[in-house]
Amino acid sequence: METRLLDIVYFVKDAPLNEELRYSLRSVCKNMPHARVWIFGGLPRGIYPDVHIKIKQTGRTKWDKVRNMFIAACKNKELSEDFVLFNDDFFIMQPIDKIEPLYRCSLENHIKVLAKGSYRELLTTVMNDLKHKNKTTLSYELHTPFLFNKKKLLKLIENTPDLHCTRTLYGNIYKIGGEKSADVKVFNSRPTFDYRHSKMLSTDDSVMNINNDVWRYIKKSFPDKCEYEA
């Protein structure tokens, strides 16, 4: 679906501005046609989105807080019916006019490469639940923008009180399909893929270093302030 008339949503912590959000916004303005930029949650100083919805981030866990943000977005009548969800560390490195569905691999194969821990347990639970419902079991756990429909997402949230791995549940339950893709997350200064030719990138805290080639490449790609900065 084309993103030209769609709103972009960021969920942002109530914390000082991080440089990733600044350059993510610059990448959107340069490379991705859109309607409005919405920020739900906190609003870092020096950032001026089209719309800010202040939300006190309450909840026992990270997932509780994210769930509350999703509900606020889905119930907002002014937000476009379909919207594109961004993280503050997502960057559009080349011009695009569509957000296509992308999946990583099967959940079975994704789980195989994960170390034991809570994330692996969550994905296993999601996989078993999808199998029980006779749904596909693809992993949509990628660090790329994701297209949601408000009504479908709200229904999913209401039917899944303990919501985790939202992208993967949404993608399989609503049969969005998509193209298989490697992840574009850069975890260190030596990524395993050619980041200079990637349409999208995402960064980890470890690359937020002035001497890191990947971060220098991102900053060099977007040197000018955008309309959402002071």
C-alpha angles and dihedrals in degrees: 000000000000116000097208095104098027127106122237119223129202124187105211132187120237093253141106117294116281120207092236093068091049093054094039089059091047090052091051093050092049102040113020127059110220144154111235136345114231126192118198118193122014126008116220117220113264096028120107114184123183089252132015121193109191112217126178104228103230129160142099095258142022088258092055090054093048091048091056090051092051092050092050091051095046093049095047107106094200095058114093114264089242116039137175117236117214132184116219089247097056118109130190102214100179133033113277134169100190139051104215122195110262129187131188103217137291116319088240092059093042092053091050093064096046124098117239111277146098096300092054090048091051093051091048091052091049092048093051091047092052091048090051088055092047092243130142116270108219123147113234091178097130131134095240135103114282131208117227134181112219098221095046093046094048090050090051091050093048091050094045110053093176095049118186134155090022096182094053095047092046094046095051100037092050094038096230093162112189142166125306112249140175115238118264097207113130110210100174144002092281109055118188093231135057098266093181091068098042119113090214136025137187127195136215123216089255092068094053091102127119090227095050114111094212094053091044089053092052093047092047090051092058109032097149128080117249131219092269095061131082 
